[in-house]
Amino acid sequence: MPDTLLLLATVGYGLATLAYLGLSGLIVASWRRRPQGRLLVLATGLSAVWGALSALTAWGLLAPRQELAAEVARNGAWLALLFYILRLRLPPATALPAPLRFMRILGGLLVGGLLLASAVHFIAPARPVLAQWAGNLGLVLLTVMGLVLVEQVYRSTRPEDRWAIKFLCLGLGGLFVYDFYLHANAALFGAMDAQVWAARGYVAALVTPLIAVSAARNPEWAAPVGLSRSMAFHTASLLGAGVYLLLMAGAGYYLRLFGGEWGDVVQTVFVFAAAMLLVLLMFSGTLRARLRVFLSKHFFSYRYDYREEWLNFTRTLTEGQPGEQLCERAVEALAKLLESPGGALWMREGDAGYQRASHWNWADLQGVEPADAPFIQWLASKQWVVDLDEMKVRRDLYGDLDTPAWLQNTDDAWLVVPLMLHDELLGFVVLKHSLGNVSFNWEVSDLLKVAARQAAAHLAQMRASNQLIVARQFESFNRTTTFVIHDLKNLIAQLSLLLANAEKHKHNPEFQTDMLDTVENAVARMNKVLAQLRRGSGETHAQSVALADILTEAVASKQAFKLRPLLALPPSSLRVRAERERLVRAIGHLLQNALEATPATGDVTLRGFEESGQAMVEIIDSGSGMDDEFIRTRLFQPFDSTKGAGMGIGAYECRETLRALGGTIEVDSTPGSGTRFRLSLPLDTHPENQGDAA
């Protein structure tokens, strides 16, 4: 080592010695007999001794072995202080948690072994290189333990108390990180980095003011704290990463030692690959989920930290703008309780039964369940969370329950969670299997039931808000309609009076004839508008109608378009029970949209047929198409139109018409490739209805 570097190292370690001696004096003067004060004085005193021995070693007056012993003793004292701080914060007569007890035993063995190794040459006396490597590896493990304890002390402290402890954690954390780099580098490359070692004294001196500030702010070191699951998870992760790095460092040293000329290259490639593997493991969702489950099973009496789970659940449920994607967030919030990677939500849509309302990472799960289906009735009456895996092997637990066919054919489905609002089944959620292999038991069931009721309350509020918005929009629309009718009635009355008065002026027959024609036409047009506006309030009755007649009339009403749709009529015996004019208007609206969206060179097809006991109507075009976002959020939203003169209630009215008849509507569209509307209606199979007016 160059003389200049030795001089710098001596000065640095000398400054560290003076700094820790001064800090020890301040602590002795202020704390006196307090146990935590004695431990802090021991740690700072041993740090001063270590600084003095390191300065003598740098000056060449002392063998490095004495410096190693002082460093081990210093680290052991700091670890003892951190353990004592954690112990102070536990309730009286409460033992340290199992992970901390294990670390305390391991730390004591390491400190004792390294002190013994520095005094007695019992570690491979014929192989000094191996002995030096083992010593560096032991010091690396001590620094890893120090970092874990610093992280525990800081994380377990309440946010309002961290102002007092943060400087100690920052100072010791920085010291341990620096020592970790120094000794890990020495263990990997077989030699201490002289420049890093020479600068360590200055680093140690710089952290003394931080320790002094924390000592002044913490006369008791006893802020209330407990071992949380988050703390245990991060502790286990850091400790596991530290042990992994130690093992990889040992393997890398072995490859370098016995690899011959290729040793350095092989070691470098191996260390890089090991580091990349560690990063991949740390970011693995499955590994993290299973580690959480393992810690919950083996270190806590209850699996869940209910405070943290409820906070996270509520945070996920209420993120974003009010009402935006609440259905998807509800599924996500329930799935995260069990480390599930996905799920889907079914909600009741009037007489149409329970349809899929949203999903989270599970787009291919589809199905419709009638409101009176046995599966729905069972969920509503029992209010149980159904474990589909358990149901396959223990059918006796679920009685005569049969899951729907679309659910039986899904291998990923694990749990069915009912969303109860009071005694009403608002919907249900199907969850995928857990990434963490969480086993379903009474605790999981109770948590899901409570969380599902909370989610159901939010979903019911969202639905009520949407219905209120729609009702207000219709109220405004009806108010406007009333005003229009009133104005039309006044105008008709005025024109009628004008027409009556005009009869008296027959001295100008030509003028009077033109005026009468004009007025009569105006009155006729306004009467027609008035009749159309009033038609919506009139009562209509459902009747048995032939689907072929409905389709023919819908096509006939669109003769003004240049593009003629291709009509494929069903058999005349295929009948449905519906309000004729309303159904014609609903199908005609979808047909008109298809014609408007399709160029003159394109194709539009309207066809009817029977499938699976339902009357089916398909409207297929080769027009501009729609994306999934538009279909989900805007297509059936009332008063939302992409047409400049449109009112935006046609698609909404069409969907509501089909739902009122017990039918459904499905949309399959791709931008630039066209759209297919698929309508299903219950068949009218009663013979007495065949004679009804069509």
HELIX and SHEET records of a PDB file:
HELIX    1   1 ASP A    3  TRP A   31  1                                  29    
HELIX    2   2 PRO A   35  TRP A   59  1                                  25    
HELIX    3   3 PRO A   64  LEU A   88  1                                  25    
HELIX    4   4 ALA A   98  ALA A  119  1                                  22    
HELIX    5   5 PRO A  128  ARG A  155  1                                  28    
HELIX    6   6 PRO A  159  ASP A  161  5                                   3    
HELIX    7   7 ARG A  162  PHE A  189  1                                  28    
HELIX    8   8 ALA A  194  LEU A  206  1                                  13    
HELIX    9   9 THR A  208  ARG A  217  1                                  10    
HELIX   10  10 ARG A  229  PHE A  258  1                                  30    
HELIX   11  11 GLY A  260  TRP A  262  5                                   3    
HELIX   12  12 GLY A  263  MET A  282  1                                  20    
HELIX   13  13 GLY A  285  PHE A  299  1                                  15    
HELIX   14  14 TYR A  306  LEU A  317  1                                  12    
HELIX   15  15 LEU A  326  LYS A  336  1                                  11    
HELIX   16  16 GLY A  350  ALA A  352  5                                   3    
HELIX   17  17 PRO A  374  LYS A  382  1                                   9    
HELIX   18  18 LEU A  388  VAL A  393  1                                   6    
HELIX   19  19 ARG A  395  TYR A  398  5                                   4    
HELIX   20  20 ALA A  405  GLN A  408  1                                   4    
HELIX   21  21 TRP A  442  ALA A  502  1                                  61    
HELIX   22  22 PRO A  509  ARG A  535  1                                  27    
HELIX   23  23 LEU A  547  ALA A  556  1                                  10    
HELIX   24  24 ARG A  580  ALA A  597  1                                  18    
HELIX   25  25 ASP A  628  THR A  633  1                                   6    
HELIX   26  26 GLY A  650  ALA A  660  1                                  11    
HELIX   27  27 PRO A  687  ASN A  689  5                                   3    
SHEET    1   A 6 VAL A 368  GLU A 369  0                                        
SHEET    2   A 6 TYR A 354  TRP A 360 -1                                        
SHEET    3   A 6 GLY A 343  ARG A 348 -1                                        
SHEET    4   A 6 GLU A 424  LYS A 432 -1                                        
SHEET    5   A 6 ALA A 413  LEU A 421 -1                                        
SHEET    6   A 6 VAL A 386  ASP A 387 -1                                        
SHEET    1   B 2 GLN A 543  ALA A 546  0                                        
SHEET    2   B 2 ARG A 575  ALA A 578 -1                                        
SHEET    1   C 5 LEU A 566  ALA A 568  0                                        
SHEET    2   C 5 VAL A 604  GLU A 611  1                                        
SHEET    3   C 5 GLN A 614  ASP A 621 -1                                        
SHEET    4   C 5 GLY A 674  PRO A 682 -1                                        
SHEET    5   C 5 THR A 664  THR A 670 -1                                        
END                                                                             
